[in-house]
Amino acid sequence: MSYCKQEGKDQIIFVTKEDHEAPSNAELVEDDPNDPYEDHGLILPNGDINWNCPCLGGMASGPCGQQFKDAFSCFHYSNEEVKGSECIEHFRGMQECMQKYPELYPQEDDNESAPSEEAEAAPPADPTATDSASVSVPTSEEVVSGTEIPATS
């Protein structure tokens, strides 16, 4: 015998083997565009942020979820000339929280973005030296693309 049971917001339906063997007579209900749980992308029809959007990668939940929501909301609703310029403190708070949980929020590899310790300890090159070594300063285009053209002697 089939029956339904309500537990909180969930409805549990128990069915028999015979129920599964019979063809379904379920009618599909058309999607409700005002359903806040329906996947609408990042912005809901009313203009609010959809914190359940898979595009956020779960950042709105977890130990730093509230800090993420504060920073993201501030940026999203920003009307400043430089969008989000008033949100620096929110993003700083989010970053500080994430640094407390490196296993949940891994940092980018510092080897690619930071200069090596040896380079930091070395004295700056003397621009008046006349040896055969030359120093190559990357152009802004090279910095953006991540490539640098080696200097030729």
C-alpha atoms as an extended CHARMM CRD file, in Angstrom:
* protein
*
       153  EXT
         1         1  MET       CA              0.0000000000        0.0000000000        0.0000000000  PROA      1               0.0000000000
         2         2  SER       CA              1.4010000000        3.4160000000       -0.9920000000  PROA      2               0.0000000000
         3         3  TYR       CA              1.3100000000        6.3640000000        1.3600000000  PROA      3               0.0000000000
         4         4  CYS       CA              2.8260000000        9.8160000000        1.9450000000  PROA      4               0.0000000000
         5         5  LYS       CA              4.4360000000       11.2080000000        5.0510000000  PROA      5               0.0000000000
         6         6  GLN       CA              5.2830000000       14.8710000000        5.7350000000  PROA      6               0.0000000000
         7         7  GLU       CA              8.4820000000       15.6580000000        7.6820000000  PROA      7               0.0000000000
         8         8  GLY       CA              9.0160000000       19.3880000000        7.9560000000  PROA      8               0.0000000000
         9         9  LYS       CA              9.2880000000       20.8080000000        4.4610000000  PROA      9               0.0000000000
        10        10  ASP       CA              9.8530000000       17.3430000000        2.9290000000  PROA      10              0.0000000000
        11        11  GLN       CA              7.1880000000       15.0010000000        1.6400000000  PROA      11              0.0000000000
        12        12  ILE       CA              8.1930000000       11.3380000000        1.7020000000  PROA      12              0.0000000000
        13        13  ILE       CA              6.3010000000        9.0100000000       -0.6160000000  PROA      13              0.0000000000
        14        14  PHE       CA              6.3600000000        5.2690000000       -0.0050000000  PROA      14              0.0000000000
        15        15  VAL       CA              5.3670000000        3.1390000000       -2.9780000000  PROA      15              0.0000000000
        16        16  THR       CA              4.9240000000       -0.5460000000       -3.5930000000  PROA      16              0.0000000000
        17        17  LYS       CA              6.5970000000       -2.6480000000       -6.2770000000  PROA      17              0.0000000000
        18        18  GLU       CA              3.2990000000       -2.6800000000       -8.1710000000  PROA      18              0.0000000000
        19        19  ASP       CA              3.2350000000        1.1400000000       -8.1470000000  PROA      19              0.0000000000
        20        20  HSD       CA              6.6460000000        1.2040000000       -9.8280000000  PROA      20              0.0000000000
        21        21  GLU       CA              5.5800000000       -1.2680000000      -12.4950000000  PROA      21              0.0000000000
        22        22  ALA       CA              2.5040000000        0.7440000000      -13.5360000000  PROA      22              0.0000000000
        23        23  PRO       CA              2.9540000000        3.5820000000      -16.0620000000  PROA      23              0.0000000000
        24        24  SER       CA              3.2480000000        7.0110000000      -14.4910000000  PROA      24              0.0000000000
        25        25  ASN       CA              0.2770000000        9.3310000000      -14.5320000000  PROA      25              0.0000000000
        26        26  ALA       CA              2.2080000000       12.2770000000      -13.1090000000  PROA      26              0.0000000000
        27        27  GLU       CA              1.5350000000       15.6520000000      -14.6900000000  PROA      27              0.0000000000
        28        28  LEU       CA              4.4480000000       18.0190000000      -15.0620000000  PROA      28              0.0000000000
        29        29  VAL       CA              3.8310000000       21.4730000000      -13.6430000000  PROA      29              0.0000000000
        30        30  GLU       CA              5.0750000000       24.4330000000      -15.6490000000  PROA      30              0.0000000000
        31        31  ASP       CA              8.0080000000       26.2420000000      -14.0340000000  PROA      31              0.0000000000
        32        32  ASP       CA              7.0580000000       29.1660000000      -11.8400000000  PROA      32              0.0000000000
        33        33  PRO       CA              9.2340000000       32.1630000000      -12.8070000000  PROA      33              0.0000000000
        34        34  ASN       CA              8.7540000000       33.6300000000       -9.3170000000  PROA      34              0.0000000000
        35        35  ASP       CA              9.9880000000       30.5090000000       -7.5200000000  PROA      35              0.0000000000
        36        36  PRO       CA             13.0480000000       31.6990000000       -5.5540000000  PROA      36              0.0000000000
        37        37  TYR       CA             14.4590000000       28.1550000000       -5.5400000000  PROA      37              0.0000000000
        38        38  GLU       CA             14.3390000000       27.8010000000       -9.3090000000  PROA      38              0.0000000000
        39        39  ASP       CA             17.6510000000       28.2270000000      -11.1000000000  PROA      39              0.0000000000
        40        40  HSD       CA             17.5640000000       31.7160000000      -12.6460000000  PROA      40              0.0000000000
        41        41  GLY       CA             21.2630000000       32.4130000000      -12.8830000000  PROA      41              0.0000000000
        42        42  LEU       CA             23.0560000000       34.9300000000      -10.7070000000  PROA      42              0.0000000000
        43        43  ILE       CA             20.2710000000       37.5260000000      -10.5460000000  PROA      43              0.0000000000
        44        44  LEU       CA             16.6940000000       36.6230000000       -9.6210000000  PROA      44              0.0000000000
        45        45  PRO       CA             13.7660000000       38.2050000000      -11.5030000000  PROA      45              0.0000000000
        46        46  ASN       CA             13.2630000000       40.6830000000       -8.6350000000  PROA      46              0.0000000000
        47        47  GLY       CA             16.8980000000       41.8740000000       -8.9490000000  PROA      47              0.0000000000
        48        48  ASP       CA             18.1960000000       40.1050000000       -5.8370000000  PROA      48              0.0000000000
        49        49  ILE       CA             21.3450000000       37.9930000000       -5.9120000000  PROA      49              0.0000000000
        50        50  ASN       CA             20.6820000000       34.2490000000       -6.2360000000  PROA      50              0.0000000000
        51        51  TRP       CA             23.0210000000       32.8920000000       -3.5620000000  PROA      51              0.0000000000
        52        52  ASN       CA             22.1710000000       29.3300000000       -4.6940000000  PROA      52              0.0000000000
        53        53  CYS       CA             23.5110000000       29.9200000000       -8.2090000000  PROA      53              0.0000000000
        54        54  PRO       CA             26.0750000000       27.2380000000       -9.0960000000  PROA      54              0.0000000000
        55        55  CYS       CA             28.0840000000       30.0110000000      -10.7500000000  PROA      55              0.0000000000
        56        56  LEU       CA             29.1760000000       31.1660000000       -7.2700000000  PROA      56              0.0000000000
        57        57  GLY       CA             30.8510000000       27.8280000000       -6.6550000000  PROA      57              0.0000000000
        58        58  GLY       CA             29.4620000000       27.4900000000       -3.1300000000  PROA      58              0.0000000000
        59        59  MET       CA             31.2640000000       30.6260000000       -1.9370000000  PROA      59              0.0000000000
        60        60  ALA       CA             28.0750000000       31.9120000000       -0.2730000000  PROA      60              0.0000000000
        61        61  SER       CA             28.1460000000       29.0220000000        2.2040000000  PROA      61              0.0000000000
        62        62  GLY       CA             30.8340000000       27.8170000000        4.5520000000  PROA      62              0.0000000000
        63        63  PRO       CA             32.7100000000       29.6240000000        7.2920000000  PROA      63              0.0000000000
        64        64  CYS       CA             33.2970000000       32.7480000000        5.1810000000  PROA      64              0.0000000000
        65        65  GLY       CA             29.9460000000       32.7370000000        3.4030000000  PROA      65              0.0000000000
        66        66  GLN       CA             28.6330000000       35.8400000000        5.1650000000  PROA      66              0.0000000000
        67        67  GLN       CA             31.8150000000       37.8110000000        4.4080000000  PROA      67              0.0000000000
        68        68  PHE       CA             31.5440000000       36.7420000000        0.7520000000  PROA      68              0.0000000000
        69        69  LYS       CA             27.8910000000       37.8020000000        0.6250000000  PROA      69              0.0000000000
        70        70  ASP       CA             28.7040000000       41.1900000000        2.1770000000  PROA      70              0.0000000000
        71        71  ALA       CA             31.5460000000       41.8700000000       -0.2640000000  PROA      71              0.0000000000
        72        72  PHE       CA             29.7130000000       40.5740000000       -3.3280000000  PROA      72              0.0000000000
        73        73  SER       CA             26.5110000000       42.4610000000       -2.4580000000  PROA      73              0.0000000000
        74        74  CYS       CA             28.4510000000       45.6720000000       -1.9110000000  PROA      74              0.0000000000
        75        75  PHE       CA             30.1250000000       45.3110000000       -5.3020000000  PROA      75              0.0000000000
        76        76  HSD       CA             26.9450000000       44.2500000000       -7.1270000000  PROA      76              0.0000000000
        77        77  TYR       CA             24.8780000000       47.1710000000       -5.8260000000  PROA      77              0.0000000000
        78        78  SER       CA             27.7240000000       49.7080000000       -6.0690000000  PROA      78              0.0000000000
        79        79  ASN       CA             26.9430000000       52.9660000000       -7.8740000000  PROA      79              0.0000000000
        80        80  GLU       CA             30.3950000000       54.5030000000       -7.4480000000  PROA      80              0.0000000000
        81        81  GLU       CA             32.3450000000       55.8550000000      -10.4350000000  PROA      81              0.0000000000
        82        82  VAL       CA             34.9160000000       53.1000000000       -9.8470000000  PROA      82              0.0000000000
        83        83  LYS       CA             32.5110000000       50.2140000000       -9.2250000000  PROA      83              0.0000000000
        84        84  GLY       CA             33.0470000000       48.6370000000       -5.8300000000  PROA      84              0.0000000000
        85        85  SER       CA             35.5780000000       51.1770000000       -4.6260000000  PROA      85              0.0000000000
        86        86  GLU       CA             33.6020000000       51.5670000000       -1.3910000000  PROA      86              0.0000000000
        87        87  CYS       CA             33.7560000000       47.8030000000       -0.7660000000  PROA      87              0.0000000000
        88        88  ILE       CA             37.4410000000       47.4250000000        0.0790000000  PROA      88              0.0000000000
        89        89  GLU       CA             36.8070000000       46.7340000000        3.7670000000  PROA      89              0.0000000000
        90        90  HSD       CA             34.2660000000       44.0240000000        2.9040000000  PROA      90              0.0000000000
        91        91  PHE       CA             36.7300000000       42.3080000000        0.5640000000  PROA      91              0.0000000000
        92        92  ARG       CA             39.5100000000       42.6400000000        3.1300000000  PROA      92              0.0000000000
        93        93  GLY       CA             37.2850000000       40.9610000000        5.7380000000  PROA      93              0.0000000000
        94        94  MET       CA             36.4960000000       38.1630000000        3.3080000000  PROA      94              0.0000000000
        95        95  GLN       CA             40.1870000000       37.6710000000        2.5140000000  PROA      95              0.0000000000
        96        96  GLU       CA             41.1500000000       37.6040000000        6.2030000000  PROA      96              0.0000000000
        97        97  CYS       CA             38.4640000000       35.0020000000        6.8850000000  PROA      97              0.0000000000
        98        98  MET       CA             39.5910000000       32.8320000000        3.9710000000  PROA      98              0.0000000000
        99        99  GLN       CA             43.1950000000       32.9210000000        5.1560000000  PROA      99              0.0000000000
       100       100  LYS       CA             42.0250000000       31.2820000000        8.3970000000  PROA      100             0.0000000000
       101       101  TYR       CA             40.7730000000       28.2700000000        6.3980000000  PROA      101             0.0000000000
       102       102  PRO       CA             43.4940000000       27.4320000000        3.8320000000  PROA      102             0.0000000000
       103       103  GLU       CA             42.1820000000       23.8750000000        3.4390000000  PROA      103             0.0000000000
       104       104  LEU       CA             38.7970000000       25.2220000000        2.2620000000  PROA      104             0.0000000000
       105       105  TYR       CA             40.0550000000       28.2680000000        0.3650000000  PROA      105             0.0000000000
       106       106  PRO       CA             43.4420000000       27.3910000000       -1.1880000000  PROA      106             0.0000000000
       107       107  GLN       CA             45.6260000000       30.3440000000       -2.1320000000  PROA      107             0.0000000000
       108       108  GLU       CA             47.1370000000       30.7500000000       -5.5850000000  PROA      108             0.0000000000
       109       109  ASP       CA             50.6280000000       29.3680000000       -6.0370000000  PROA      109             0.0000000000
       110       110  ASP       CA             52.9520000000       32.0690000000       -4.7140000000  PROA      110             0.0000000000
       111       111  ASN       CA             55.8380000000       30.8250000000       -6.8920000000  PROA      111             0.0000000000
       112       112  GLU       CA             54.2690000000       32.3410000000       -9.9960000000  PROA      112             0.0000000000
       113       113  SER       CA             53.1540000000       35.6740000000       -8.5740000000  PROA      113             0.0000000000
       114       114  ALA       CA             55.8820000000       36.5920000000       -6.0820000000  PROA      114             0.0000000000
       115       115  PRO       CA             59.5570000000       37.1410000000       -6.8270000000  PROA      115             0.0000000000
       116       116  SER       CA             61.9650000000       34.5560000000       -5.4610000000  PROA      116             0.0000000000
       117       117  GLU       CA             63.7210000000       35.1520000000       -2.1490000000  PROA      117             0.0000000000
       118       118  GLU       CA             67.0600000000       35.2560000000       -3.9550000000  PROA      118             0.0000000000
       119       119  ALA       CA             65.8560000000       38.0140000000       -6.2410000000  PROA      119             0.0000000000
       120       120  GLU       CA             64.5750000000       40.0030000000       -3.2600000000  PROA      120             0.0000000000
       121       121  ALA       CA             67.9370000000       39.6580000000       -1.4660000000  PROA      121             0.0000000000
       122       122  ALA       CA             70.0290000000       40.6210000000       -4.4950000000  PROA      122             0.0000000000
       123       123  PRO       CA             71.0510000000       44.2740000000       -4.8000000000  PROA      123             0.0000000000
       124       124  PRO       CA             69.4590000000       46.2010000000       -7.6670000000  PROA      124             0.0000000000
       125       125  ALA       CA             71.3470000000       46.1330000000      -10.9540000000  PROA      125             0.0000000000
       126       126  ASP       CA             73.6290000000       49.1120000000      -11.6580000000  PROA      126             0.0000000000
       127       127  PRO       CA             72.2280000000       50.7850000000      -14.7820000000  PROA      127             0.0000000000
       128       128  THR       CA             75.6360000000       52.3450000000      -15.4800000000  PROA      128             0.0000000000
       129       129  ALA       CA             77.4880000000       49.0270000000      -15.5700000000  PROA      129             0.0000000000
       130       130  THR       CA             79.0940000000       48.2020000000      -18.9120000000  PROA      130             0.0000000000
       131       131  ASP       CA             79.2170000000       44.4140000000      -18.7590000000  PROA      131             0.0000000000
       132       132  SER       CA             77.6260000000       42.3170000000      -21.4990000000  PROA      132             0.0000000000
       133       133  ALA       CA             74.5360000000       41.3920000000      -19.4850000000  PROA      133             0.0000000000
       134       134  SER       CA             71.4240000000       43.3460000000      -20.2720000000  PROA      134             0.0000000000
       135       135  VAL       CA             68.2540000000       43.7520000000      -18.2840000000  PROA      135             0.0000000000
       136       136  SER       CA             64.9000000000       43.2290000000      -19.9660000000  PROA      136             0.0000000000
       137       137  VAL       CA             61.9330000000       45.1910000000      -18.6510000000  PROA      137             0.0000000000
       138       138  PRO       CA             58.6550000000       43.6380000000      -19.7780000000  PROA      138             0.0000000000
       139       139  THR       CA             56.1390000000       45.7960000000      -21.5760000000  PROA      139             0.0000000000
       140       140  SER       CA             52.5920000000       46.0790000000      -20.2490000000  PROA      140             0.0000000000
       141       141  GLU       CA             51.4560000000       43.7580000000      -23.0560000000  PROA      141             0.0000000000
       142       142  GLU       CA             53.9660000000       41.1210000000      -21.9560000000  PROA      142             0.0000000000
       143       143  VAL       CA             52.8660000000       41.4500000000      -18.3320000000  PROA      143             0.0000000000
       144       144  VAL       CA             49.2220000000       40.9540000000      -19.2740000000  PROA      144             0.0000000000
       145       145  SER       CA             49.9360000000       37.9350000000      -21.4750000000  PROA      145             0.0000000000
       146       146  GLY       CA             52.3370000000       36.4300000000      -18.9490000000  PROA      146             0.0000000000
       147       147  THR       CA             55.2050000000       36.2220000000      -21.4160000000  PROA      147             0.0000000000
       148       148  GLU       CA             58.4370000000       38.1030000000      -21.5760000000  PROA      148             0.0000000000
       149       149  ILE       CA             60.6840000000       38.4450000000      -24.5770000000  PROA      149             0.0000000000
       150       150  PRO       CA             64.3060000000       37.7930000000      -23.5740000000  PROA      150             0.0000000000
       151       151  ALA       CA             66.8150000000       40.5460000000      -24.1900000000  PROA      151             0.0000000000
       152       152  THR       CA             69.4100000000       40.0380000000      -26.8770000000  PROA      152             0.0000000000
       153       153  SER       CA             73.0310000000       41.1120000000      -26.5240000000  PROA      153             0.0000000000
